[in-house]
């Protein structure tokens, strides 16, 4: 756990930081926002910022967002600074801690951030098998590819691996390859020198150097541009990186983890992903099953989220009724754990009593859970029917498929040529030429008012 204190708080937080350091946290200080940002750019990362509430917290958070540095901010100030505290929270600070500080409160905040980074809840045997494999490989430096649908917890298990590795006291750095524009991703990964491109006002350390000694998570690696993949492959193979605009390679010592919600083997076949890079990343594959295949986790996570959001919203303890539990277990959860969490947060707020019934569980548009399940089922059936029809066309000529489509449409219109031509989007003359051709080939064409006989 790396803690960066920003502003004139060092003396006031001395006892609290001592307690944090006894718990294994590393504490650094920056007297100003500019110095804090410079430290972060230089790769001296942090997991949490404690910032004087009288500083420009809105400007700090805007600067962090602009440079795509994702670090939670906690404001600290004297209790009389009520307006400043409110403004800090509105600006994006996660919490406000009054001064003089309660050392145990700050320690609890740090512990909460640390737990959020490395723990997760599971009860289902399907997930238990994945976690068992993760425990077996956590101590190695092998690259791991974590796959699964969106929302299944890929980043969570990546943090779990790091927390149980021999690099646990070193940085865990994550970069979302899908969220950063292609033109900026190279600089984000490898850093850049001053003047390397327009807007490069100073040297910036990339994620590879920031993660030196620790773990680098390449989130949604499948979205990385094909040309950049070759540079990534070299960095992984040789443990050397080149800053954009730099003239000498920089050695790095990191463990690589990567996630993908796509089938990378198919991406290789389609020419979108390098096969040699896939081999480098996929030393071990942890495949997270979707939530619908983990009923034990649905039950455990549901209770956890209800308890979490009851407390977070200052409500009395709430529980799920047996009917609500059954409804949750029967839902498909295409958004997986993320969707379940949002749904139960909403249910906690909508429930009129301490017992949450199925009527309080709804989708964002107000659709009830049972209606959503039915809609999803119908949608799945339509997709399956479409796939069946598509497979049935394989091996047939375009002319055969076109003939059947025209004759089926003619049946639908009871032989009305004008109506059939309108439905098909062709001229009546084209339709008549086609029908004359089918008749010459020996195919029965119904006259107006007739249909083909069905065997």
Beta strands, then each sheet from edge to edge (+ up, - down):
strand 1: 2-6
strand 2: 26-30
strand 3: 48-52
strand 4: 72-78
strand 5: 95-99
strand 6: 144-147
strand 7: 172-176
strand 8: 215-219
strand 9: 240-241
strand 10: 250-251
strand 11: 255-260
strand 12: 284-287
strand 13: 319-320
strand 14: 355-356
sheet 1: 2+ 1+ 3+ 4+ 5+
sheet 2: 7+ 8+ 11+ 6+ 12+
sheet 3: 9+ 10-
sheet 4: 13+ 14+
end
